[in-house]
Amino acid sequence: MTVAVIDSGAEDRRSLHERIAADLRDEIMSGDLPPGAALPSTAQLKERFSASNATIQKALQLLKDERLVVGRAGASVTVREHRQRTMRPAAYMAPAGPGEQYRWLTEAAKLGTQAHSTLLDVGEVRPPADVSAALGLADGDTALLRHQVLSIDGEPVELVASYYPVDIARGTALTEKRKIKGGTPALLADLGFPPRLSVDRVSARVPTQEQYRALRLPSDLPVLRTLRVVRSDGGRPVEVTVMVKAGHLYELEYAFTPG
């Protein structure tokens, strides 16, 4: 299939190796270069992009740093298995059953990966403006924050900051700096606030300094930021979560029905 090239007249100010990496990254993320596939040889890439050997190697190093490809001396560079993970938010929303792990952990296990969550901080804070608005807080009001980093196969993949109304959180396990068995959806249901509706707002952003360090990002590639508002009976917001993932490693899948 021939794809029309749109020429807006704008100059691509990126260096040649960055542009080459961008084209190859797109082919990896779209599946044209699937997991386990070998990238074209250096000679083929040199001809395709009219680039020197050094430039091609710099482009490939970018993709290696981004954990999209692997390469060893004397072997072809190949696309990593699990090079991009598809996240289906609907699979994580229902509370876990009695004795079950938090659904994020069980869903990761279905993909053959080992997931782990590390709780970073718990405490009452003044949340960001968009979180405060979603919770319906007045200026200066606080919320209970549970901040964690999620890892898969030993690599940090997502920062999660969950905020709760203090009148719900105080005196419960939400305020304790420990993991909650079954996850917070199960606890909220036990407290009489079962999740009924979740609304996600997703944006692509340049990573903050904290996100850059915590997710071990190789460059200023965009991150996916999801603002999730969970409502219980009567439409009351009971949890607002900000989730940040490396944009080049994840895609989000939502299913809709006409209505």
Salt bridges, closest charged atoms under 4 A:
ASP12 OD2 - ARG14 NH2 2.73
GLU27 OE2 - ARG48 NH2 2.47
GLU66 OE2 - ARG25 NH2 2.80
GLU107 OE2 - LYS110 NZ 3.03
GLU124 OE2 - ARG170 NE 2.84
ASP130 OD2 - ARG225 NH2 3.01
GLU155 OE1 - ARG67 NE 3.12
GLU155 OE2 - ARG80 NH1 3.43
GLU158 OE2 - LYS245 NZ 3.16
ASP167 OD2 - ARG236 NH2 2.76
GLU176 OE1 - ARG178 NE 2.38
ASP200 OD1 - ARG228 NE 2.70
GLU210 OE2 - HIS147 NE2 3.74
ASP233 OD1 - ARG196 NE 2.70
GLU253 OE2 - ARG88 NE 2.98
